């Protein structure tokens, strides 16, 4: 597997997780 492709996929996965975390954090803020 290409290292560049692997790192790009890893970054994409991390950004998706960060987006999910911020979205759930916004939901928590609106809940309280």
Steps between C-alpha positions, in 0.01 A plus 500: 500500500620849423616684811354831379162340439510335841581826679227680305243239600618521861466879501154472345394253769635723778321806361174303483539399865574861597190614312287243682646608835432868439147423384426294812657777712263753340210269579614483862527879521150543361376235744629680810 
